[in-house]
Amino acid sequence: MTLALIAISLVIFAVLALRESPLWQWGVAVVMIGLLSGVDFPGTGVSYGLGGGSWVLLIIGVIMLALSVEAIRKPVLVTPIYGAVKSILPRVSRTEQEALDAGTVGWDAELFSGRPDWAKLNAIRPLTLTAEEQAFLDNETEVACSMIDDWDIRNNRADLSPALWQYLKDKGFLGMLIAKEHGGLGFGAQAQSMIVSKIASRSVAAGITVMVPNSLGPGELLEKYGTHEQKEKYLGRLAKGLEVPCFALTGVHSGSDAGGMRDYGTVTKGLYQGKEVLGVKLSFDKRYITLAPIATLVGLAFILQDPDNHLGRGKEIGITLALVPHDHPGVDIGRRHYPARQAFMNGPVRGRDVFIPMEFLIGGTDYAGQGWRMLMECLSTGRAISLPAIGSISIKQTLRTTSAYARVRRQFGIPVGIMEGVAEPLGEMVKRAYTYEASRRLTASMVDEGQRPAVISALLKYRTTEAMRESMDDAFDIHGGRAIQDGPSNYLFGAYMALPVAITVEGANILTRTLMTFAQGVLRAHPFLYKEIEAAQNKDRKQGLDQFDVAFGGHTKFMLRNIAASFLHGMSNGAFASTPNQGPMAGWYRKLHRYSQDFALVADWTTVFLGGQLKRKQKISGRMADILGDLYLMSATLRRFEDEGQIAEDKPLVDAIMEDLIASIEKSLGEVFANFPNPMFAWAMRFLCFPLGRHAKRASDRVNYRFVRAVLRPGAFRDRLTTGAYVSMDPNDITGVLEDALLKVTEAEEIEAKFVKAARKGVIERRLDRDAIDDAVAAGVLSGNEAGIMRAADEATDRVVAVNDFAADELAGERAQKVAAE
């Protein structure tokens, strides 16, 4: 009976926790259990009571009931906890506060909640383009791609060709986000992302050139915050390419640490166009600024001070943005950096004691001091479009070229792609291509709906560019010597050289992963933590205490629910978790719910226990960021499968992706537990999340091999995996040569099998020259038509495997040639 009573008590407590019941209901339950635990059967000599334990339960229940009364709870419980929390919770700096306020939370908050609302995921619109956007993608973008010669850009010009530059300007590529009323294209985020992707599939340098003005540039800042006069003056010219913009944020002594910026401006009076006006005297030293060497308009971020209080807001104004013409007196630009030998324009911007009038401030004096918020709002959307577009297309284009090469290239009498050692990395490339395209399109759709997904854009940037690096490494391994010989016929080397740029820009991946994603995500997306911090930092103690009482109560219920739900899902392997439908992915939706619940519990406990140390525990923070990223990739992959109509051919691929991501989540959670500073908390989290142990495994070799065999052939599966890439059939273009060879080799597959079989039997002799094909015809092994098909495939293969070679003077620079001549 005692065991039965304990079991009933646990069930009652679990129900109360899962329902997030108020404190008085807990009190009533504890009192009732206490009374029941003291029951015996008089005259029988048998007692099933818990002895003194019943009194303990009664006392606890009465205390709970008393604390449910606000007048008792606040002074007795909440006030001392409020004081302790003020010293434990991490402090939020002004720049962090503005960054948090700038972004919005959406699906990331659902993942942090541990109880995702599937309706919110399904409500995000699928990939959608207007007729005008689709036409631009199919026509102008295709033309731009056909004009790109990456070898010429990288090695001969160190720049785009004049014809390409003019085409991009004339057709509005640099003003895609500018509204039509100002002369721009007015395209949405999805269209911008896909256009940048297609261009980057030809040349990363060209993709970056188009990306930057449409990502973080003066155009977007003017659209959102500019004065009427600034919009009228600049937006039309920016849209038509008559002005080329850049934005100077990164300083010599400040990268991601905006608070450490040493670029200062002082409000003062000075001369402008012969008149004394109120303005700002600026000194700045910026670097790594894309488009700076050719920019005609320079956006600047600096810290503004007003020692004489001209603006009536005190001395410290804060980070402010200005838009300065490149030829304004004192502005020094024009020299170039050479980032990873990439041809896109990038360089320093400097100035000392440059006087600018107040009309140069973006948004005028009304927006002075609000620059960091303005930047973060633009960056949270721009970053969701830009680097995921570059990264995902690099993954897809690398798969397209590598799958073709792995089929065309033969060693030991077979295509290299069907060798298990080659198939292993190729299979990983297949899964990345599907997954990261899914995440790109889902995130772009969020932006089109008006969201500013700051946390998701940060995690997607670092995950996509890291996956880009992995796919490129795999491609080089598969291509072998073909990949390392640079020249006009090398279709991998340009993107390979651009990898460090993608990984470094817009927040280096190390910093984004270990410091920003989880630390900011938990503050912004946690259901109660941010409210508690706001209450703790409220200067009005009474108001702060009232806010804290509500938030702390909600947080307590949240924590209790996490404990019960995590244990329940762990014991049942997510069998009782929710799913939005009963379709083929229902089981994976339940698993996503289960691991979201585990993440919610561990994220909550990690933050509460570490408090202000969270920023210093960057290894744990990085692993938590990885888990959040895996959960998001699961969500995006499932959405893509649903949006594309649940294509049966893709189901095994989605299943394999889900297995891999779950195995990754379990591994990361295990590493968090193994390295958690408090062993007791670590054991408790491990027990609640995995009461039956960790059992997830990655997809099997056999399953992965099937994807590889499918992608080695032309067809819908390969096209879906590489959607959005520019596909050339130009016989003078190396990627066109590759596509042509794949078609011809596939056509000759059965014919070649007959030829090889005859050679092995000694009917014909297989030699270096193609006379053996004639011998096969003479021996009756092949017909004349078959011989022609095989010969065409053989010749196409030769063109694919060929690499460039150069005379010594071709590789020497002009100066070296002159020295040699002397």
Phi, psi and omega in degrees: 000322179298315179297322179296318180295321178296316180297316178298320180298317180297320178297316180298314180296322179296317179297315179299318181293314182295329178277355184051052185291152179291165186298324183295328178291324174297317180298315179299316181298316181294319178298314181298320179292322177298318178294317180295327182289346179263003183286136170224183182242096184302142175085349181261343183077005181249129178231135178250014184283168179260013178064230183295342180298330179295322178293323178298316179295320178299316181296316179298317179298318178296319178299317178299316179297320179294318182289344176288348176273121187302319183297334178268317186298315186299306182288327186277320187246307190290319184299310178296323178293321179302316179295319180293320182295326180302329181267346184263313186296146181295140177280144182252118179287171181296317181293323176294319180299316180292324177295319179294319181290333185289320183274169174243160176247146180214253182294332177298323178295325178294322178292322177290335182286336183079358181221069188299137176270104185298334180298327180289325176290316182289340181285340179292127188292148178289177179305119184223127174236145173286166178299322180293318179295317180297319179297320179295321179294322184279339186243283183303319181292321177298319179297315179301317180297321181293340180273353187269128172238100188297322179297316178298318179297315186283325191246329183263323187252329192054037182186164171291156178292152177305322180295319179292317177305311184295322179296315179300319179291311184298324184269000173087016181298330182275356180229039183295326183274346181288136185297153180298328180297340177254012176094002180272181179279334179065033182280154177279175182297319181299315180295316178302314181300316184288326178292313177300319180301311184296319178294318180293338177292343176263322181200121179296323179299318178293321178298317179295322180300319178283325185295313192299312179297338181259004182249280177238095182210171180302331181301309180294320179296319179292320179303317187272324191234350186295153174289166179302319182294318180295319178297314181296324185283321193248325190298318179297319180290323176295319181297326183268001180077010177286337171240138176249122186262156165218163176229124185258103178247309186290129178253173181298322184252007180215121173255265178282345180273084183296330179295340179269012180300135179250015178266116189237150172227145181237129177290125181199179176258149180196180182266133174218121183053041175081002181238149176277123182224163174281134182200206184227132172264118191248141167228128185210152178217097184250155177213169182065031187267111183289135183077358183305316185300336181243006185290143172256343176231128184246115171278139183230140171248133181205165177267123184261133175237151182225074186298333180262007176056042178297327183270353178073024181236018180089183186284313186268110181268317178111187183294130186227153181244143178224157177238116189237130174299145185296335182261014177294139183308127177098345180279130184239104173222174176130329176283165186237144159276171178226071188292113179053032180057032177269148190273353180291148185289130182203137182187182181274159174225126184224161175186147178226127181053045177275124179265128177234145177285162181299336181292348177280343180291130181293119184087000181073191183293340179299330182256008175298132180089353181254016187299322182292320176298317179300316180294317182294323178295320178287320182293323182297330176271316181298319180292332178289340181261316196285286186295323173300328177293314180295314183295313184293322180289327177296320177297315183289316181293323177296320177295318184298312181290320184289322178296321178294314181296319182294335176276321184285319183285129181243142172218144180056029174083005181223158174299137184296334184295337181269357172289136184300321181296325177280323182296331182299304177293328179295324177296322177294323178297322178299312183295320178297319182300315180293315186294313187281335169292321177300316182289325178298311185289325178295317182291319178298323177295322176302316180296320179297335178274001177099001177284155173236079190283078186299313182291314181296319180295324178293311182293325181290325177300310184287324180291319183292316181289329174292320177295325175300316179297316181296317180294322179293319176299316179298319181297319179294321178299318183288321181284334181061226183298335180299330185278332188268352178271100183286154180159179181302335182267003180268112184265003181252330195293325180299312179292326178299316180292334182278349183307311181300330179293311181298321183287332186268320190287161179054039181098107180304144187300323179301311181292316182300318182286311191272340186240322190268309194299303183283318183300316177282326181297318182291328177291320187273322190259344176298138185297335187227339188299314182296324178295322178293320179295316178300318179295317182294330182263004178291126182290336175274104187299318182296314179295319178298320179295319178297316179296319182293323180302315180292313183293318181294321177297316178295321180295321179297315177298319179299316181294318179295320178296320178300318180299309183293315185291318180298316180295317180299312181292327177294319180290327184259001184056037176078013183298331182259008178287167185273161175212144180285344180203175179251028181283194185294343181259008185304318180297323180287325174300320179295320178294321177299318176299314182301311184284334170297321177296316177299317179298318180300316180295311184292321178298318181295310182294321179299315182291317181294318183287315184281327179054234182293348178278355185304319182293337180271336178272068191283338177290317177294317179300320179294320179292323177294324176296322178297319180295315178300319178297317179297320178297320179292319179296323174300314181299313182294320181295317178296320179296319180298316180300318179292314184296328182272010174086023177053057181297122186301323181297334183270347185301313178301326178294314179297319177302316181294320178298316179298317178300315182296316183293321178293319176299322178294319179298313181298321178296315180294318177299318178300322179289326175296312181297318183293335184246009181291137186297332182252111184299325181294314177297319180299315179297317182298316180295318179298317181294318182289322182280323185226066180297336179253011180092171179263130186228002184294143178227152176289162180302148185287159177301321182298317180294315181298326182295328179296321180295321182295314179299325181289324185277350178279003181237147172297146178156180186296323181298311179296321180293322178295320181293334184245024182303141178093347178281147176285125181249115181260141171243017180287121181294346178265358180255134187297323178289330174293321176299319181294315179297319180297318181294321179299316179298316184289321179292321178295319179297326184271006189302307182291325179296315180296324179299319177298317181298312182297319180299318179294323179294319180294329180278353180085008179294322177228163178254127179270118184237174181296320181280174184266010178297337180298331178293321176295322178298323180295324177292316181296327181276358179079011178286320182236150171277170178298319179295318179297321179297320178297318179296317181292320179296320179296320178294321181294318179293321178296323178296319178301319180294326181288316186278350180294145175238162182280147167227158189225149167287154184303320183287343176289327182274339179286141178289171182302319181293319181296324179295321179294320179297317180297323181293327180288000000 
